[in-house]
Amino acid sequence: MKRVVAAAAAMFLLGFGAAEACTLPQPAGTAQLVVDGMINECNEGLEVHLDQAMISALPHKEIKTENPWEQGDATYEGVLLRDLMKYVKADGKVATISALNDYRADLTLADMTKYDVILAYKRDGTDLSVRDKGPYFVVFPFTDVPELATEARYAQSVWQVNRISIK
């Protein structure tokens, strides 16, 4: 019985210590994106909750590209997914990107490193609204890297992103 109590106490303390190791700031506004899973940073339990200001403060990139959902080129602005993965200290191989409507797609962290894939929050200088693929939209550089313009990559172009789970 003493071993069970000692094991339970150790597990409690380990869990408590993990929560204390969180070093990222809390969102000042409403959290619009949650990153969880195999990450080594946190600000809310074992997750990272991010509001728009926090995401906008990360290094950003613009991509001018065509895609099947727009007519002609559009310029998207957002954070490179590889930079977001560095920010949360992702330690996995695959990110499951989830939308508000529960659509999900997997994207490898290796592909995030290889290609300039962004989590866009603006199109042509305007914030993306939920009605218009926001708050966040996974955008590939389809025009700059034509071999990315495939059905499989289009399926990974998740919009209305609200969660990224690393495994």
Rosetta blueprint (number, residue, H / E / L):
1 M L
2 K H
3 R H
4 V H
5 V H
6 A H
7 A H
8 A H
9 A H
10 A H
11 M H
12 F H
13 L H
14 L H
15 G H
16 F H
17 G H
18 A H
19 A H
20 E H
21 A L
22 C L
23 T L
24 L L
25 P L
26 Q L
27 P L
28 A L
29 G L
30 T L
31 A L
32 Q L
33 L E
34 V E
35 V E
36 D E
37 G E
38 M L
39 I E
40 N L
41 E L
42 C L
43 N L
44 E E
45 G L
46 L L
47 E E
48 V E
49 H E
50 L E
51 D L
52 Q H
53 A H
54 M H
55 I H
56 S H
57 A H
58 L L
59 P L
60 H E
61 K E
62 E E
63 I E
64 K E
65 T E
66 E L
67 N L
68 P L
69 W L
70 E L
71 Q L
72 G L
73 D L
74 A E
75 T E
76 Y E
77 E E
78 G E
79 V E
80 L E
81 L H
82 R H
83 D H
84 L H
85 M H
86 K H
87 Y H
88 V L
89 K L
90 A E
91 D L
92 G L
93 K L
94 V E
95 A E
96 T E
97 I E
98 S E
99 A E
100 L L
101 N L
102 D L
103 Y L
104 R E
105 A E
106 D E
107 L E
108 T E
109 L H
110 A H
111 D H
112 M H
113 T H
114 K H
115 Y L
116 D L
117 V L
118 I E
119 L E
120 A E
121 Y E
122 K E
123 R E
124 D L
125 G L
126 T E
127 D E
128 L L
129 S L
130 V H
131 R H
132 D H
133 K L
134 G L
135 P L
136 Y L
137 F E
138 V E
139 V E
140 F L
141 P L
142 F L
143 T L
144 D L
145 V L
146 P H
147 E H
148 L H
149 A L
150 T L
151 E H
152 A H
153 R H
154 Y H
155 A H
156 Q H
157 S L
158 V L
159 W E
160 Q L
161 V E
162 N E
163 R E
164 I E
165 S E
166 I E
167 K L
